[in-house]
Amino acid sequence: MTESSRAFCARCDHEVDVEHRHSRRLRRLLKGYLLIPLLSLPAFPVLASDYVFCIPAMMLYMLGIGPVLVIVRDPPLCCECGALISGEGRAAVHAISQ
């Protein structure tokens, strides 16, 4: 678990440090996985004409997108009690700090 920051934990009832299960570097790298269709868009006419390549490649991409979305959307955890921190807790601390 890495990347500590601050957020409000409803279970602890105060501002705590939060962690993510996966590193920031891994989550940023996997966000690039979601851009693969945009990068292959210029080659679409060639890929669409070659069904021997296009259909298996699309199937592999769709199989991989589930685990990628799980890691990218993984919510932060409270360092003290291990509870999931909701978006409201992060927004509350951000509003207080401004």
VENDARA-V169732 format. One record per backbone hydrogen bond with DSSP energy under -0.5 kcal/mol. NH is the residue of the N-H (numbers start at 1). CO is the residue of the C=O. E is the energy in kcal/mol with one decimal. If there is no record, write none. Layout:
NH;CO;E, NH;CO;E
//
This chain:
2;20;-1.5, 5;18;-1.1, 7;16;-2.3, 8;89;-1.1, 9;7;-0.5, 9;14;-2.1, 10;8;-0.6, 13;9;-1.8, 14;9;-0.9, 16;7;-3.3, 18;5;-2.7, 19;77;-2.4, 20;2;-2.2, 27;23;-2.0, 28;24;-2.4, 29;25;-2.3, 30;26;-2.4, 31;27;-1.3, 32;28;-1.0, 32;29;-0.6, 33;29;-0.6, 34;30;-0.7, 34;31;-0.6, 35;32;-1.3, 36;33;-1.1, 39;35;-1.9, 40;36;-1.8, 41;38;-0.7, 43;40;-0.6, 44;41;-1.6, 47;43;-2.6, 48;44;-3.2, 49;45;-1.1, 50;46;-0.8, 50;47;-0.6, 51;49;-0.8, 53;50;-1.0, 54;50;-2.7, 55;51;-1.2, 57;53;-2.0, 58;54;-2.5, 59;55;-2.1, 60;56;-2.3, 61;57;-2.2, 62;58;-2.4, 63;59;-1.9, 64;60;-1.6, 65;61;-1.1, 66;62;-0.6, 67;63;-0.5, 68;64;-1.4, 69;65;-2.4, 70;66;-1.8, 71;67;-1.8, 72;68;-2.5, 73;69;-2.3, 74;71;-0.7, 77;19;-3.3, 78;83;-2.6, 79;17;-2.4, 82;78;-1.2, 85;76;-2.5, 86;84;-0.6, 90;86;-1.4, 91;87;-2.1, 92;88;-2.2, 93;89;-1.6, 94;90;-1.9, 95;91;-2.3, 96;92;-2.0, 97;93;-2.3, 98;94;-0.8
//
